[in-house]
Amino acid sequence: MRISLALFGVFIICHLQAQEFTYHKHGVLSIAPVTEITFGRDQDPFMVHLEPVEAPPAIPSAERVFLNRQKEIAGKLFPRKPATDNRSSLAPPELLNDFSGNNWLTSTPLDNHIAFSGENNQILSTVNVHMVVMNETGFWLGNRTLDNLFAPITDVDRFFDPRIMYDPVEDRWVLVLMNGTSCDDSELLFAFSKTGDATGAWNIYRLPGCPFGDLTFADYPMISLVGNELFYTYNAVIAGEPWQTGFAETYIWQIDKLGGYAGDTLKARMWTGLQLDGRNIRNLCPVKNATEDLPDEALFLSNRNFDIQNDSIFIVEVKGSVTDPDAELMIDVQKTDQPYGVPPNALQPVDTLQTNDARILDAFLLDDHVQFVSNTMDFASGKAAVYYGVIENIRSTRDIHGVIIPGGEDELGYPGIAYTGVQPEDRDAIIVASHASEVRNPGFSACYVDGHGEWSPWVTVKEGQKPIDMLQQGLERWGDYCGVQRIYDRPGFVYASASYGRYDGSNNTWIGYLARPEMAVSTSDQVQQDIGMVPFPNPSGNWFQLSFEIDRTMELTFVLIGADGNFKRTLRRENVSSGKHLLHFNLHSVPAGTYLVQAWDQNRLVSQEKIIKG
């Protein structure tokens, strides 16, 4: 079953100084919705799921042969050495809470992604086989396997590479993923939520993954929201070809998002054939929004991801809306002051982890600069590390400064980045990445960067329990990406999702709630704390939980008091036995502001904590 489209367009040749860039601009298409599905209905109580042992690789098989040769050469040029001084100069981010994510099903790799809505107090976490909606306490509000969710619209069951984004302007969600691994069955799936409730109804669309019938299939999607549009990039790859021809090219789809939310017929345009001096520009990473204000410019970054060492950064820009007849594409190349290079495969206590290549994995636009991250070789230690780059003056000179952030004794891979600034002049961000070493099981960590090339020590979000051991032979899969998002109504805070090695040797998902240094709300008061209550999250939109421990049975009354003392409500009165407890409550019925939660043991105040409803 192959979906086809009538595509037409023009071939355009442009010149950038002494260089020539070319691309195809295709005509505007109308894409009708396929169906509407409701996430919260028809959930499979047994979570039945049949899957291949390994998800499709991010790199075609023939290209992997070449890539492995590149890694061997790089390993000889830059052999592993003892860790050098990290030179970190900033305080690390604070880990405020962490909990299990999609823990019922696993795959290899996991391909973690995450989005969060403070408006609805919902986290949406996706992996290659599963998606779950939960609140900030980690309580599941709904979950579906991908094949169960999309079963009504396709007879192919080969879903992979999900990406999820929350739209803070429209209070909606966007989910994209791939299905099928041959030209005949490859398709791109789009899901747009109809409301801000991720457990509600979604409008489903699809596009062909092999639109030109050229034996390719669609792989490795990436997305961004720009104004009223969704931009979707993916790689067209051919299995079984030599590395020079196994990669066909990277395509860009420009799509009307508002029509998707409404369930209307969409307007969409395709951009193909992106080349600079006759060479394909590959693995285009869309530059995402840094804050709740979506950008007007559609920017994409790329590099020479297979090279042992290179300093070229490609900047692609689409100018004009999807229906603008004068829309055009611009391609630029600049040099960074710190070269990057293909990373070595990472060591773990048993076996080795695949790090793929040095492609750019995440980026955001803030004012007139872009920050981005990728995998790289740490040329000083010979280990896999994180490349962190900043493009200044993105609308003019495009000056690029880069640094390599090492992991000390650890190997690092598959970073993501999210902005954590609070004031208009702030440029700081949190980077998350997977970690592992010969003596450390795979987990994930976070560091803090200032936007000027300085970084903090890494802080552990999740420590692995065992090495990843899911394949009978060859490299174990790791990544292929992680998820991290700024909490738009809570500046300075992020949610992140990545994989770790579970006790049974499988990949599994863990979620971390992190803040820039010294951002955690101080809840101490002058009240004698007989029981130590810890509120989380704090601040929050609606949902809160209080964790506490008592050493004897108490008759506790929990009271909510407004900051001015004029508002007072009893939340709960109960005989509570000794031990650890969690109290959950929702403040959707009260206005935003600062409140006190008090715990009384009969007539004695035993604890008091400040909480902030955002």
C-alpha positions in Angstrom: 0.0 0.0 0.0 1.8 3.1 -1.2 0.3 6.6 -0.8 1.0 8.9 -3.7 0.7 12.7 -4.2 0.7 14.8 -7.4 3.8 16.9 -6.7 5.0 19.6 -8.9 7.5 22.4 -8.4 10.3 24.5 -9.7 14.1 23.9 -9.6 15.9 27.0 -8.2 19.6 27.9 -8.5 21.0 30.6 -6.3 24.5 31.9 -5.6 26.1 32.7 -2.2 29.3 34.5 -2.8 31.4 31.9 -4.7 29.1 29.0 -3.8 26.0 27.7 -5.6 23.0 26.3 -3.7 20.0 24.7 -5.3 16.6 23.4 -4.2 13.2 22.4 -5.4 10.1 24.4 -4.4 7.0 22.3 -4.8 3.4 23.6 -5.2 0.9 23.9 -2.4 -1.1 20.7 -1.7 -4.3 20.1 0.1 -4.2 17.3 2.7 -7.5 16.1 4.0 -7.8 14.6 7.5 -7.9 10.8 7.7 -9.9 10.4 10.8 -10.4 11.6 14.4 -9.3 9.5 17.3 -9.7 9.9 21.1 -6.6 9.1 23.1 -8.5 8.3 26.3 -10.8 5.7 24.8 -10.4 2.0 23.9 -7.2 1.5 25.9 -5.8 -2.0 25.8 -5.9 -3.3 29.4 -3.4 -6.0 28.6 -1.0 -3.6 26.7 -0.6 -6.2 23.9 2.1 -5.2 21.5 4.1 -7.1 18.9 7.3 -5.4 17.7 10.5 -6.1 15.9 13.5 -6.6 18.2 15.2 -3.4 16.9 13.7 -0.2 15.6 15.0 1.0 12.2 18.5 2.5 12.5 18.9 6.2 12.2 21.6 5.5 9.6 21.1 3.2 6.6 23.1 -0.1 6.7 25.6 0.8 4.0 26.2 4.2 5.5 26.8 2.5 8.9 29.7 0.6 7.3 31.3 3.8 6.3 30.5 5.4 9.6 32.2 2.6 11.5 35.3 3.0 9.4 35.3 6.7 10.3 35.0 5.9 13.9 37.9 3.5 13.7 40.1 6.1 12.0 39.0 8.8 14.6 39.8 6.4 17.4 43.3 5.9 16.2 43.8 9.7 15.7 42.3 10.5 19.1 42.7 7.5 21.4 40.9 7.4 24.7 42.9 9.0 27.6 42.3 9.6 31.3 39.8 12.4 31.9 41.1 15.9 32.1 39.9 18.8 34.2 36.3 19.6 33.3 37.0 23.4 33.7 33.3 23.9 34.6 32.7 27.2 36.2 29.0 27.4 36.9 26.7 25.9 39.6 24.8 22.8 38.4 21.1 22.7 37.8 18.9 21.5 40.6 17.0 18.2 40.3 13.7 18.8 42.0 11.9 15.6 41.2 12.2 12.5 39.0 10.0 9.5 38.3 9.5 6.6 35.9 8.0 7.3 32.4 6.9 4.8 29.8 7.8 1.8 32.0 5.3 -0.8 30.7 6.9 -1.3 27.2 10.4 -0.8 25.9 12.2 -0.9 22.6 15.7 -0.4 21.3 16.4 2.4 20.9 13.8 4.2 23.0 13.7 7.5 21.1 12.4 9.5 24.1 10.5 12.7 23.6 8.5 14.8 26.0 6.2 17.9 26.1 4.5 19.6 29.0 1.5 21.9 29.4 1.2 23.9 32.6 -2.2 25.1 31.5 -3.5 21.5 31.7 -0.9 20.0 34.1 -0.1 17.3 31.6 3.1 15.6 30.6 3.1 13.7 27.3 6.0 11.2 27.1 6.6 9.2 23.9 8.9 6.3 23.0 9.1 4.2 19.9 6.2 1.9 20.9 4.1 3.9 23.4 2.8 7.2 24.6 1.5 8.2 28.1 -0.2 11.3 29.5 0.5 11.9 33.2 0.3 14.8 35.7 3.3 16.3 37.5 3.2 13.7 40.3 3.8 10.9 37.7 0.2 9.7 37.9 -0.9 8.2 34.5 -4.0 9.9 33.0 -4.0 7.7 29.9 -1.7 5.7 27.8 -1.8 3.9 24.4 0.6 1.9 22.3 1.3 3.5 19.0 -0.1 0.6 17.0 -3.3 0.6 19.1 -3.6 4.4 18.7 -3.2 4.4 14.9 -4.7 1.0 14.1 -7.9 2.6 12.6 -6.0 4.3 9.8 -3.4 1.9 8.5 -2.8 -1.7 7.7 1.0 -1.3 8.3 2.3 -1.8 11.8 5.9 -0.5 11.9 5.7 2.8 13.9 8.8 4.5 15.0 10.5 7.9 15.8 7.7 9.7 17.5 8.1 13.5 18.2 5.8 15.5 20.4 5.5 19.3 20.9 3.2 21.5 23.0 2.0 24.7 21.3 1.9 27.4 24.1 0.2 29.9 21.8 -2.8 27.7 20.8 -2.8 25.4 23.9 -2.6 22.3 21.6 -0.4 19.3 21.0 1.3 18.0 17.9 2.5 14.4 17.5 4.4 13.1 14.4 5.9 9.7 13.7 6.9 7.4 10.9 5.3 4.2 9.8 6.8 1.6 7.4 10.3 0.8 6.2 9.9 0.3 2.4 8.8 2.6 -0.4 5.5 0.8 -0.7 4.4 1.3 2.9 6.3 4.3 4.2 4.2 7.1 5.5 4.3 10.2 7.7 1.7 10.5 10.4 0.5 13.7 11.9 -1.8 14.1 14.9 -3.1 17.5 16.1 -5.0 17.7 19.3 -8.4 19.4 19.1 -8.1 20.8 22.7 -5.5 21.4 25.3 -6.4 18.0 26.9 -4.0 15.4 25.5 -6.4 12.6 26.6 -9.1 14.1 24.3 -9.7 14.0 20.6 -6.9 14.3 17.9 -7.2 14.9 14.2 -5.1 12.5 12.1 -3.4 13.2 8.8 -0.9 11.3 6.7 1.5 11.9 3.8 3.5 9.5 1.7 7.0 8.7 3.0 8.1 7.8 -0.6 6.4 10.5 -2.6 8.5 10.1 -5.7 8.5 6.3 -5.9 12.3 6.2 -5.7 12.7 3.2 -3.4 13.3 5.4 -0.4 11.5 5.3 3.0 11.1 8.1 5.5 13.3 8.1 8.6 14.3 10.3 11.6 11.7 13.2 11.7 12.3 16.5 13.5 9.7 19.3 14.0 9.3 22.9 15.0 6.4 25.4 15.4 6.8 28.7 13.6 4.0 31.2 13.7 0.9 29.4 12.4 2.8 26.6 10.8 4.4 23.2 11.5 7.8 22.4 9.9 8.6 18.7 9.6 12.0 17.4 8.3 13.0 13.8 7.6 15.6 11.8 5.8 14.8 9.8 2.7 17.1 6.7 2.8 17.6 3.7 0.5 18.5 0.4 2.1 21.3 -1.7 0.6 23.0 1.1 -1.3 26.7 2.2 -0.8 27.1 5.0 1.7 27.5 7.6 -1.0 24.0 6.9 -2.4 22.2 5.2 0.6 21.2 8.6 1.8 18.9 10.2 -0.7 18.3 13.6 0.9 16.5 15.5 3.7 13.0 16.9 2.9 11.1 19.7 4.5 7.3 19.9 4.8 5.7 23.2 5.6 2.2 22.7 7.0 -0.7 24.8 8.2 -1.0 23.9 11.9 -4.3 25.8 12.6 -6.1 23.7 10.1 -4.7 20.6 11.8 -6.2 21.7 15.2 -9.5 22.4 13.6 -9.6 19.1 11.6 -9.8 21.0 8.3 -8.1 20.2 5.0 -4.5 21.4 5.4 -2.3 23.4 3.1 1.2 22.0 2.8 4.3 22.6 0.7 7.4 20.4 0.2 11.0 21.6 -0.2 13.5 19.1 -1.6 16.8 18.9 -3.4 18.7 21.1 -0.9 22.4 21.1 -2.1 25.4 23.4 -1.7 28.0 23.1 -4.4 26.4 19.8 -5.6 26.5 18.1 -2.1 23.3 17.2 -0.2 22.6 19.0 3.0 21.5 16.3 5.4 19.8 15.8 8.8 18.2 19.3 9.0 17.5 20.1 12.6 14.6 22.6 12.9 15.3 25.5 15.4 12.6 25.5 18.0 11.1 28.2 20.1 13.0 29.2 23.3 9.9 30.7 25.1 6.1 30.7 24.8 6.5 33.2 21.9 6.8 31.2 18.7 9.4 32.5 16.2 8.5 34.0 12.9 11.6 32.6 11.1 11.8 29.0 10.0 15.5 28.1 10.6 17.3 24.8 10.3 20.8 23.7 11.1 23.0 21.0 9.7 26.7 20.0 9.6 29.0 17.4 8.1 28.0 14.8 10.6 30.1 11.9 9.2 33.4 13.8 9.2 36.3 13.0 11.6 36.8 16.7 12.1 35.0 19.6 10.5 34.0 23.2 11.4 31.1 23.9 8.9 27.7 24.7 10.1 24.9 25.0 7.6 22.0 27.4 8.2 18.8 27.0 6.1 15.9 29.5 6.2 12.4 29.2 4.7 11.0 32.7 4.0 7.3 33.1 3.4 4.1 31.2 4.5 2.9 27.9 3.0 0.6 29.7 0.6 2.9 32.6 -0.3 3.7 32.3 -4.0 7.0 34.2 -3.4 8.2 31.9 -0.6 11.9 31.1 -0.9 14.6 29.1 0.7 18.1 30.4 1.7 21.2 28.3 2.4 24.2 29.6 4.2 27.4 28.0 5.5 29.6 29.4 8.3 32.6 28.3 10.3 32.6 27.6 14.0 35.7 28.3 16.1 35.6 24.8 17.6 35.6 21.8 15.3 33.3 18.9 15.9 33.7 15.3 14.8 32.1 11.9 14.6 31.9 10.4 18.1 33.3 7.0 19.2 30.8 4.4 20.3 30.4 4.7 24.0 31.6 2.1 26.5 29.4 0.6 29.2 30.3 -2.1 31.8 29.3 -4.8 29.3 29.2 -4.3 25.5 29.3 -1.0 23.6 26.6 1.6 22.9 25.9 3.1 19.4 26.4 6.9 19.3 25.5 7.3 15.6 27.1 10.4 14.2 27.7 14.1 14.9 24.4 15.5 13.5 22.9 18.5 15.3 20.1 17.1 17.6 18.5 20.1 19.2 18.4 24.0 18.9 16.5 27.0 20.0 16.2 30.6 18.8 16.3 33.4 21.4 16.2 37.0 20.2 19.2 37.3 17.7 21.1 34.1 18.6 20.7 30.3 18.3 22.0 27.7 20.7 22.4 24.1 19.6 23.8 20.7 20.7 25.1 17.6 19.0 27.2 14.5 19.6 30.9 14.8 19.1 34.3 13.4 19.7 36.1 15.0 22.6 39.5 15.4 20.9 41.3 15.8 24.2 40.1 12.5 25.8 39.0 10.4 22.8 35.5 9.9 24.4 32.0 10.7 23.2 31.0 14.1 24.4 28.5 17.0 23.9 29.1 19.8 21.4 27.5 23.1 22.5 27.3 25.9 20.0 26.0 29.5 20.0 25.3 31.4 16.7 25.4 35.1 17.4 23.8 37.7 15.1 21.7 35.1 13.4 20.1 37.7 11.1 23.4 39.2 10.0 27.0 38.1 10.5 26.2 34.7 12.0 29.3 34.3 14.2 29.6 30.8 15.7 31.3 29.9 18.9 31.5 26.3 20.1 32.8 24.3 23.0 33.0 20.6 23.7 31.5 19.7 27.1 33.1 16.5 28.4 31.7 14.0 30.8 34.8 13.4 32.9 35.1 9.7 33.2 31.8 9.2 31.4 30.9 9.0 27.7 28.0 11.3 26.7 25.5 11.1 23.9 22.2 12.3 22.4 21.9 15.8 24.1 18.9 18.1 24.1 18.7 21.7 25.2 16.0 24.0 26.6 16.1 27.7 27.6 15.9 28.5 31.3 16.2 32.3 31.4 14.0 34.4 33.7 14.9 38.0 32.8 15.0 39.4 29.2 18.7 39.5 29.2 19.2 35.9 30.4 20.7 33.4 27.9 21.1 30.3 30.1 19.9 26.8 29.3 19.9 23.3 30.6 21.4 20.5 28.5 20.5 16.9 29.2 22.4 13.9 27.8 22.8 10.1 28.2 25.9 9.0 30.2 27.8 5.7 30.5 31.3 4.4 31.1 33.2 1.1 31.6 32.3 1.3 35.3 28.9 3.2 35.1 25.6 1.8 33.8 23.7 3.9 31.2 21.7 6.7 32.7 21.2 10.4 32.1 22.5 13.6 33.4 22.0 17.4 33.1 24.3 20.4 33.1 23.7 24.2 33.1 25.1 26.6 30.5 25.2 30.4 30.5 24.8 31.1 26.7 28.4 32.4 26.5 30.3 29.1 26.4 30.6 28.3 30.1 29.1 25.1 31.7 28.5 23.5 35.0 29.4 20.0 36.3 26.9 17.3 35.3 24.2 16.3 37.8 22.7 12.8 37.7 19.0 12.7 36.8 18.9 8.9 36.7 21.5 6.3 37.6 21.4 3.2 35.5 20.8 -0.2 37.2 22.4 -2.5 34.7 24.0 -2.3 31.2 21.7 -2.1 28.3 21.5 -5.7 26.8 18.7 -6.1 24.3 20.4 -7.3 21.2 22.0 -10.7 20.7 24.9 -9.3 18.6 26.4 -6.0 17.6 26.3 -2.6 19.2 23.5 -1.9 21.7 21.2 0.9 20.6 21.3 4.1 22.7 19.3 7.3 22.1 18.5 8.0 19.3 17.4 11.3 20.9 16.1 12.6 24.2 13.4 15.2 25.1 13.6 18.4 27.1 11.1 21.3 27.2 11.0 24.6 29.0 8.0 25.0 31.3 6.5 28.1 29.7 4.5 29.4 32.6 7.3 28.6 35.1 10.5 30.3 33.7 13.7 28.6 34.9 12.3 25.1 35.0 12.3 22.2 32.5 11.0 18.6 32.1 13.4 16.1 30.5 13.1 12.5 29.4 15.8 10.0 28.4 16.7 6.3 28.8 18.5 4.3 31.4 19.6 0.7 31.8 16.9 -1.0 33.9 17.5 -4.0 36.3 16.5 -6.5 33.5 19.0 -5.0 31.0 16.3 -3.2 29.0 16.1 0.4 27.9 13.6 2.3 30.0 12.3 5.8 30.4 13.0 8.2 33.2 11.6 11.8 33.6 13.4 14.6 35.5 12.1 18.0 36.7 15.0 20.4 36.8 15.6 24.1 37.5 18.4 26.5 36.9 20.6 27.0 40.0 19.0 28.5 43.0 15.5 28.6 41.3 13.8 26.1 43.8 11.2 27.9 45.9 12.2 28.3 49.5 9.4 26.9 51.7 11.0 27.3 55.1 9.1 29.3 57.7 9.5 30.1 61.4 7.1 27.3 62.3 8.6 24.4 64.2 8.6 21.5 61.6 7.6 18.4 63.5 7.0 16.7 60.2 8.9 17.7 57.1 6.5 18.3 54.2 7.9 18.7 50.7 5.7 20.2 48.1 6.1 19.3 44.4 5.9 20.7 41.8 6.3 24.2 43.2 5.3 26.5 41.5 2.6 24.5 39.7 -0.4 25.2 37.5 -3.0 23.2 39.4 -1.7 19.9 40.7 0.4 19.6 43.8 1.6 16.8 46.0 3.0 16.9 49.5 5.4 14.2 50.7 5.9 13.7 54.4 7.0 11.1 56.9 5.8 10.6 60.5 7.1 8.3 63.2 3.7 7.7 64.9 0.0 7.8 64.2 -1.4 11.4 64.1 -4.8 12.9 63.6 -3.8 15.3 60.8 -5.7 18.2 59.3 -4.3 19.8 56.2 -5.4 23.5 55.6 -4.9 25.8 52.7 -4.5 29.5 53.5 -4.3 32.5 51.2 -1.3 34.8 51.6 -3.5 37.6 52.9 -5.1 35.3 55.5 -8.6 36.0 54.2 -8.9 32.6 52.4 -8.9 29.4 54.3 -10.0 25.9 53.3 -9.6 22.4 54.9 -8.1 20.0 52.4 -8.2 16.8 54.4 -8.7 15.5 57.9 -7.6 11.9 58.6 -5.9 9.6 61.1 -2.5 8.9 59.4 -0.4 6.0 60.4 3.4 6.1 60.8 5.5 6.0 57.6 5.9 7.9 54.4 2.9 9.5 52.7 1.8 11.5 49.7 -1.1 14.0 49.7 -2.3 15.0 46.3 -4.6 18.0 45.6 -5.8 20.3 42.8 -6.1 24.1 43.0 -8.0 24.7 39.8 -10.8 26.4 41.7 -8.6 29.1 43.3 -6.8 32.0 41.6 -3.1 32.1 41.0 -1.0 33.3 43.9 0.9 32.3 47.0 -0.6 30.0 49.6 0.4 28.3 52.8 -0.4 24.6 53.4 -0.5 23.8 57.1 -0.6 20.4 58.9 -2.2 20.3 62.3 -2.0 17.5 64.8 -5.3 18.1 66.6 -4.7 21.6 68.0 -1.0 21.8 67.3 0.6 23.2 64.1 3.3 20.7 63.1 4.3 21.8 59.6 3.8 24.7 57.2 4.9 25.1 53.6 4.6 27.8 51.0 3.3 26.9 47.6 2.8 29.0 44.5 0.0 28.5 42.0 1.2 29.9 38.6 
